[in-house]
Amino acid sequence: MVFSFLTLLHLMVLLAVSLRIFSRRTAHGTALAWLLLIVLLPAVGVLIYLLIGERRLGRTWMKRAIALEPQVRAWARRIPATAVVDPGTLNTGAESVSRLATGSVGLPLLRGHRLQLLADSASSMRALIADIDAARSSVHLEFYIWSAGGFVDDLVAALVRAAKRGVPCCALMDSLGSRPFFKSESVRELRDAGVTLVEILPVNPLRALFVRLDLRDHRKIAVIDRRIAYTGSMNIADPRFFKQDAGVGEWVDAMVRIEGPAAWVLEAVSLSITALQTGVDFAPPPAPDLAAAGDSAVQIFPSGPQSAMRHVEQLLLAAIYAARREIVLTTPYFVPSETLLTALRSAAIRGVRVILIVPEKIDSRLVRYASNSYVEDLLAVGITILHFEAGLLHTKSMVVDEEITVFGTVNLDLRSFELNFEVSLITYDRAFSAAAREMQRRYQGSSRALLLDEWRARPNWRRLLENAVQVLSPLL
């Protein structure tokens, strides 16, 4: 009798969760992965689904997000016309990418930028500290990870100096990514100096009942005086000290320093997540003098889990399908959707040279297994896959025909497409694309090419394990 009751209860729970999955418009691969997990591990699967199965930002966040989107789009329409470029001035492929970007998030193509690629963390941090020391009106930072030690202590000192001379300073920190930092002496120094600290998406056991805790603010943004900005892959962490016990070597990152109107836009993007977290009104300061600092045209492309659409994936697909000669991608985590996989394979089949550079070692074994399951399909159509051997390559970049570059915080995985707040810089500038491509060539020089015959000769148990993990890749 007890057995029959437990069996009935088990079936009822499985049915209830299955109906919940089917009631939501979910990618079929994600839905099947959840169903498989729940069937194979009923109690554990149901518990995990309740915790992270849905993109639950919480009722308050979603209410604010619904109200915020039209405000952001209305603000974007008021960007001074002198800073806006007609996408029709671009070539056909770039024009389609630009129009899709504007249609997705409302931010237009902007003119008048000077771009500087900073190809390592040390040079990026030195430049950022110098700009903070020269700041006169504002410093605004938003980074996923803050980790004390090394040159991060120098950055904290620069922020303290800026705040003490009367410059308003604000720093946004993801609650989970920066968890140890919130307990550090550096936080007390910043607060004592008057730096405003905002903890994004706080993590605590009570919130786990109402929101999904692995929805994170993965953005990396710095804006000084609304005229200079930085974005890219670098966290506020010194690679000489950060995660040195993970066995993957130092993290290898790159940033871009931007002078021009996009700096003001990036601060507004960051202020939008401040509004979501704190409930304050979205009210970006008026535009500074938007005189041209250079000749580059760029777009800012924010994305996040508040949208049901994978806007950033659509952007990447548009850029891939626009390619005529070459696509080069770098990413630390490669667990693509089927549509992205098809786009890359289609590009190679139509004669586009496709190069994918990923690190030899990463800090997630499951992601490595899932990533390996795609290798044979890519090698079979002539895509070059390179394993970077000089550390954990963390740079996220895509250069198309040395004309379009997508550069920022987005990994080529479903987490970046669906779950994280991200930001990308799209540049339509041959000089910057050439610089980014040269950086990628340096990565190639420290990489080992995978060969199809050797890959096919790997042990069967590895193939089985990789394919098994790949089935669950939508949940990673």
Stockholm file with secondary structure:
# STOCKHOLM 1.0

chainA/1-476         MVFSFLTLLHLMVLLAVSLRIFSRRTAHGTALAWLLLIVLLPAVGVLIYLLIGERRLGRTWMKRAIALEPQVRAWARRIPATAVVDPGTLNTGAESVSRLATGSVGLPLLRGHRLQLLADSASSMRALIADIDAARSSVHLEFYIWSAGGFVDDLVAALVRAAKRGVPCCALMDSLGSRPFFKSESVRELRDAGVTLVEILPVNPLRALFVRLDLRDHRKIAVIDRRIAYTGSMNIADPRFFKQDAGVGEWVDAMVRIEGPAAWVLEAVSLSITALQTGVDFAPPPAPDLAAAGDSAVQIFPSGPQSAMRHVEQLLLAAIYAARREIVLTTPYFVPSETLLTALRSAAIRGVRVILIVPEKIDSRLVRYASNSYVEDLLAVGITILHFEAGLLHTKSMVVDEEITVFGTVNLDLRSFELNFEVSLITYDRAFSAAAREMQRRYQGSSRALLLDEWRARPNWRRLLENAVQVLSPLL
#=GR chainA/1-476 SS CHHHHHHHHHHHHHHHHHHHHHTSCCCHHHHHHHHHHHHHSHHHHHHHHHHHSSCCCCHHHHHHHHHHHHHHHHHHHTSCGGGBCCGGGSCHHHHHHHHHHHHHHCCCCEEEEEEEEECSHHHHHHHHHHHHHTCSSCEEEEESCBCCSTHHHHHHHHHHHHHHTTCCEEEEEETTTTTTGGGSHHHHHHHHHTCEEEEESCCCTTGGGTSCTTCCBCCEEEEETTTEEEEESCCBSCTTTTTTTSSSCCEECCEEEEESHHHHHHHHHHHHHHHHHHCCCCCCCCCCCCCCCSSEEEEEEEECTTSSSCHHHHHHHHHHHHCSSEEEEECSCEECCHHHHHHHHHHHHTTCEEEEEEESSCSCHHHHHHHHTTHHHHHHTTCEEEEECSSEECCEEEEETTTEEEEESCCEEHIIIIISBEEEEEECCHHHHHHHHHHHHHHHHTEEECCHHHHHTSCHHHHHHHHHHHHTGGGC
#=GC SS_cons         CHHHHHHHHHHHHHHHHHHHHHTSCCCHHHHHHHHHHHHHSHHHHHHHHHHHSSCCCCHHHHHHHHHHHHHHHHHHHTSCGGGBCCGGGSCHHHHHHHHHHHHHHCCCCEEEEEEEEECSHHHHHHHHHHHHHTCSSCEEEEESCBCCSTHHHHHHHHHHHHHHTTCCEEEEEETTTTTTGGGSHHHHHHHHHTCEEEEESCCCTTGGGTSCTTCCBCCEEEEETTTEEEEESCCBSCTTTTTTTSSSCCEECCEEEEESHHHHHHHHHHHHHHHHHHCCCCCCCCCCCCCCCSSEEEEEEEECTTSSSCHHHHHHHHHHHHCSSEEEEECSCEECCHHHHHHHHHHHHTTCEEEEEEESSCSCHHHHHHHHTTHHHHHHTTCEEEEECSSEECCEEEEETTTEEEEESCCEEHIIIIISBEEEEEECCHHHHHHHHHHHHHHHHTEEECCHHHHHTSCHHHHHHHHHHHHTGGGC
//
